[in-house]
């Protein structure tokens, strides 16, 4: 009787672990847009699209650290409608990892575009990455 309980307990735990792993595996992160620039005056655009995104993110870094002006726009579709959301912010030179707002909760698809402008006095590098959690 104790052996049956142990076997049943092991099977239940195994099923719970498989179920937890499959629900986490369904969420993935993918890079949807990127731009990298070198030089003294910097400006670039990154854009992309995502199907059924749960979250959109913008990451920016530069070397040497330098402030940038950042503009972003999203156009999201859900059912037969669409909505646009846009914003602007200035970075202070620190690395940025910011969530981009979507106009719908759990949209069918979204297009996103981000632009950065700024400049280094003597040259540098900057990278802008857009990603989606699907």
N, C-alpha and C positions, 0 to 999 in steps of 0.2 A: 504494500500500500504506500509506503514512504517513497519507493522507487517511482511509482506512477505519479505521485505529486511532484517529485523533483523533475521528471521528464516533462510533465505538463508545464511546470514553472519555467523551464528552459525554453520550451517552444513559445510560450507567451512572450518572454523577454526577447527572443529572437525576432518574432513578428513585430514587436514594438520598435526594435532597432531598425528593421528593414523599412517600416513605414516612416519613421523619422528621417531616415536617409533619403528616401524617395521624395519627400516633400521639400527638403533642402536642395536636392539636386535639380528641382524644376526651376529654381531661381538662378539665372546666370547673369554675368556682367560682360558686356561687350563694348568695345571701342567703336564709336560710330563716326568720329571726325577728329582730325588732327592737323595741326600746322606747326611748323618749326621754322624759325627765322634767325639769321645771323646778320650782324652789321651794326651800324650806328643808329639809324632810325628804323624803328620796327613797326610793322603793321601787317596783320594777316587775318584771314578768315578760315574758320573750320565749320563744316556743316555735315549733317547726316540725318538719317531717319531710323526709327525703331518701330517695330510692330509690338503692340501690347506692352508698352513700357510701364514699369512700376515706379521708376525713378530715373531722372536725368541728372547728370552731374557735369560740372565744368572744373577742370584742373588747370592751373597755370603756374609755371615757375620760370625763373630767369637766372642767368649767371653772367655778370654780377647781378645781385638783387637790385631791382629798379622798379619804380612805380609805373603802372599801366592804367589806361582807360579801357574798360571792358563793356561791350554792348552784347546783349543776347536777345534772341527772338525764338519763340516756339509757336508752331501751328499744329494743333492737335485735332484729331477727328474722332468723333464717337457717334455711332449710328449714322444719321444722315446730316449731322451738323458739324461745324468746325468753329474753333475759337483760337484767337491769337493772344499771346502774352509776351511782353517784352520789358526789359529793364536795363539799367545802366549802373555801373558802380566803378569806383576807382580803387585800385589796389595800392597798398603802401610799400610794395616791394617784397612782402612776405609771400610764401607759397600759398596758393589758394586751392581749396577743395570745397566747392560750393554746390549745393543742390539747386537745380533750376526748376522753377515752378512750372507746372503744367496746368492748362486751363480746365482740364477734366480730371476726375479721379478715375484711374484705370482706363485711359483712352484706347481706342482700337489701334491708332498709329499716331506718331508725332514726327514732325520735321523740326530740327533745331539748327540755328546758325549763331555763331559767336564771333565777334571781331575784337581784336586788341590793337591798340596804338600806343606808342611810347617811343622813347629813344635813349640810347646810351651815348655818353660823350665820347667814348673811345672804342666802341665795339662790344658786342656780347651776343648771347644766345637766349632765346625764349621759346617755350613750348606750350601750346594750348591743346588740351585733350578733352573731347566730349565723349561721355560714356553713358550707357543705358543699362539699367537693371531690368531684365526681362523676366 
